[in-house]
Amino acid sequence: ASRPLVIYFHGNAGNRGSRGGWYETFESAGADVLAMDYHGYGDSSGTMNEDALELTADAAWEFAVQELGYPSDRIVIAGTSLGGAAAVYLAAQQSESGSLPAALVTVATFSSMTDVARSHYPWLPVAAILVDRYPSEHRITEVCCPVVVMHGDSDSLVQQRFGRKLYNAAP
């Protein structure tokens, strides 16, 4: 594989079939793209949760390296919103294993699901009841490759302050 590969994790809304703009952007930058649906999204069966998302991320990496033959240093891991949590998880896992990816790119990604839930439901004890936490703020501290964090200031679902918190935690 002479071109770099972007493993792209989409956000919560939609599926891999609704991300053509991202694929075109990566392709125009000279990269191949690997995208997948999470459990219960698009044509994928099962139930989505944090463990399932991590299994999807691990499987995508394994497929890219073992089946497609991309070396780890030619793989960019990217994700938007919830997909950014998958990307942070995968980049941290690979950094810890010594298989450094070329880069991690997050777009409109949050520090943790707990932070986002707390901002939307301040009257609920979200820390006590939330099962899937997606602790990206803690995981990103393990990432050893270059990191790009992008976040707009008009995002009403994932406030920019959570993207900034994620950025500040990056090494």
N, C-alpha and C positions, 0 to 999 in steps of 0.2 A: 504494500500500500504506500504509494508515493505521496498522496495527499493526506493532510491531517483529517482526523475524524472528530466530529462533534457528537457526543452523546447528549441528546436534548430531552429534558424532562419537562413536559407541559404543566400548566397550572391546573387548578381544580375544575374549572369550567371547561367543558369540551373534551376533546380527545386528540390523538395524533393526527387525525384527518383534518382537523381545523386549524392547523398551524403552518400552512403553506408559506406565509410571509416569512416566518423564521427560517424555514428550509431554504427559501430563495436567498435570503441574506447570507446564510452560511455558505451556500453553494457559490454565490458571487464573490465571496471572500476566498474561494479556492478550497473549501473543505467538503468532505463527504458528511452525511448526516445519518445517525442511527436514532430513531424515535420509536417509542413503544407506548402501548396503553397500560395503565395500571389495572389491577384487579377490579373488575366491575365497570371499567370504562371502555367505550367503543365496543370492539368485538371481543374483549377479554372477559372471561367469566371470573367468578369469585367475589369476595368482599374486600373492599378497600379499608386498610388501616395502616398504622405506622410500620408494623412488621412486614406486611405485604409490600409496601412501598420499598422497604429496604431489600427484600428478596428480589424485586423487580430491578432495582439498581445494581445489585450484585450480579444478576443474570445478564444484564446489558453489558457490563464490563467483561464478564467471562466470554460472552458471545463476540464482542469486539476484538478481544485479544486472541482467544483460542480459535474461533471459527473464521473470523475475518482477517486475522493476522496483523492487526495494528499493534505496533509497539506502544507501551504506555506513554512514552514521552511525545507521541504524535496524537494523543487523545485529549481533547478539550471537553471538560464536563460542564454542561450548562443547564440552567433551569430557571423557570419563571414561577414566582409565587410558591405554591406547594411544591412544584417541581424543583425549585431552588433548594428546598429542604432535602430532597432526594439527592441533588447534586452535591450539597455540602456533606451529607452522610457519605456518599461514595468517594469524594475527594479525601475526606478524613480517613476512611478505611484504607484507601490505596496508599496514602501518605504513610500511615502506620505500618503497612506491609512492605514499604520500600519500593513500590511500583508507582513512582510519581507520575501523575498526569501532566500534560503540558500546561494546563491552566484550569481554573475554576471560574465560571462566570455565573453570577446570579442577577436576576432582574425582578424587582418588586418582591423580594424574599424577606421573610420575617426572622426575628431573633429567636422566637419560639411560638408555638401555637398558644401556649399559656398567656403570653403577652398580648397576642391578638384577641383571644377570647375575653380576656380581662378588659380590654379597651371597648369591646362591644357589649359586654354584660358585666358592668362593674358591681352590680348588686349580688351576683352569684359567686359562690366560693369555687371558682373555676380550678384553682390549684388542687382542690380536694376531689373534684369529680371528673376532670378531664383525663381520659385514658391515653389518647395519642398526643404527645407533647412536642414532637419534632424539635429537639433542643439544639438548633443550629448554632446559636451563640456559643455554646460550649464546644460543639463539634468542630467549628471552624478553627479553633485554637490549635488543632492537630494538623491542619492543612499545611503542607510544605511547598506547594507549587505557587506560582503567581495567582493572585486573586483579583477579580474585577467585581465590584458590587455596584449595581445601577438601581436607582429608585427615583421615580418621579414624585413631584410634590402635590399631585392631585389625586393620588390613590386613596379612595375612601375605605376600601376593604382592609388593606395592609398599609397602615400609616407609615409615612416616610421615616418617622423616628425609629421604627423597628428595623428598617433597612440600615439606618445609621448605626443602630446598636450592633447589628451584625457586622458592619464594616469596622467599627471600633474594636470588636473582638478578634478580627482577623490578624494574624501575625504580620 
